[in-house]
Amino acid sequence: MLCTTGKMNLLSNLMRHCPLRVCCHEILKSNLCSSTVLRKKRKSREEKKMVVAPAVNIQFKQNKTIDIWKNMTISELADATKIPVDNVLEIIGFIDGADNYSKPTSIIENISMLREITKKCGFKSNMIPNPNISKQPSDKYIKDAFKRPPAPYNSTIPRHPVVTIMGHVDHGKTTLLDTLRNASVAKSEFGAITQHIGAFIVVLDNGKKITFLDTPGHAAFTTIRSRGAQVTDIVVLVVAADDGVKEQTIESIRMAKNAKVPIIVAINKIDKPMADIERCKKMLQTQGGLDLEEFGGSVQVVQISALHGTNFNYLIESILTLAEILDLRSDPNPPAEGVIIESKVDSHKGKLATVLVQRGKLLNGSILVAGTAWGKVRKMMDHQSNILQEANPSDAIQIIGWKELPQAGQEFLQVSSDKRAREVIDYRLSKSIEEKQIEDSVHILSKLEEHNKVIKTI
């Protein structure tokens, strides 16, 4: 017989090593599953025998999207929708305002109507450019006028340089040009400030020529001065020895650098008591960023007095030397090309434009287009009003005979006839109107979006 303690130990060992252990939660689960509450949730034999139909996923058919374009024909729309042409025409018959589209070759010009027809055919539309345009020459290359491709080197001849005089106001540019052309210009100008770009040719004693452009130096003429930098070969930067580098001086340097035009510095007014040439050179290096020749750079510096003509010959020599290094050449054969320097209405001569010929030979009677203006050359003159019969590359001349006044800075091109000129102008005007309409529509849409945002915040 085991004592009470021994019985308890034996029972404990049996429970520890017994493989058939039953957990309390399993017993609880077994009792719950057999309860009358859960019995109702079990499927009956009849329910198990019933066949349940599979769930049907209803999907609505989405309209396919097709590409459409402006001036699409009925037959092209039928091809895009893969609907017979007759059926498309029948659909169109039920659309109000579509009576004009009764043939397969009918062109649908109205975009809204084209979208409506596409919608009635059961499709969504995606607007794209006309894919057939790339198969045909563009109107731009047929109707517009363009510059000729660059001529081969062996077809070109040397030309004289075009030099622009730039610098700060009252630093002596006009006086320098007065000395160059031996004309009393400085005294006749209002307030000693040049009011326009002057273009003229200087013929030297050795027969060589230089075309000079005189650009105003004060801030009110920034646009004109920038235009001068785009048409020149060399920039002569005039700096007063008694004033140094100023705001317009730095601006002129920036424009010349942006146009990749070489600079020659002319330090003027060296005869003044307050002249400080070394100070000017340091300012040109530190403030202007110019690498002067005497400090190991490439920018030439000439010390002059425009009023007395001091060292005038050195300045001309520097210009001719740099022009020779640049090897300036151009194609002398017609048609002519160039740029409008300035334009105005003269009380005696009518519509007049000063132009710079950059390529080709320009003759009397030539037809020219510039932007949306055109004209026939009735008369050509130099800056002294001498009548010319022809103009060659690098020549600056005045032209009379414009139907409309061209804008300064525009390129001019020679065309074959009056008819061709009108065709070019009509095309350019139409493109200008289209671009204006696009700009207006973009502006309207942006304003509408801003308006809608304001409404949503209210």
Secondary structure, 3 states (H helix, E strand, C coil): CCCHHHHHHHHHHHHHHCCCCCCHHHHHHHHHHCCHHHHCCCCCHHHHHCCCCCCCCCCCCCCEEEEECCCEEHHHHHHHHCCCHHHHHHHHCCCCCCCCCCCCCCEECCHHHHHHHHHHCCEEEEECCCCCHHHCCCHHHHHCCCCCCCCCHHHCEECCCEEEEEECCCCCHHHHHHHHHCCCCHHHCHHHCCCCCEEEEEECCCCCEEEEEECCCCHHHHHHHHHHHHCCCEEEEEEECCCCCCHHHHHHHHHHHHCCCCEEEEEECCCCCCCCHHHHHHHHHHCCCCCEHHHCCCEEEEECECCCCECHHHHHHHHHHHHHHHCCEECCCCCCEEEEEEEEEECCCEEEEEEEEEECCEECCCEEEECCEEEEEEEEECCCCCEECEECCCCEEEEEEECCCCCCCCEEEEECCHHHHHHHHHHHHHHHHHHHHHHHHHHHHHHHHHHHHHHHHC
